[in-house]
């Protein structure tokens, strides 16, 4: 499963927002990746270093993928988190 979402958080996926995103991703059994919507650089959504290394800014489109028993729920929660202006 995959979804494309535009990041609305003021700081993008840096520092505090990235920490909240990684923590949320870690709550699911599914394997989750995040990367730029064009397919470049997908990384493990549970890795703070990898997520912040993407350099995702506010307004950037990202592709989330999840594979596993709770993939749909994981994507729903992570999309909602990224679409909020603040975590």
Secondary structure, 3 states (H helix, E strand, C coil): CEEEEECCCCCCCCHHHHHHHHHHHCCCCCEEEEEECCCCCCEECCCHHHHHHCCCCCCCEEEEEEECCCHHHHHHHHHHHHHCCCC
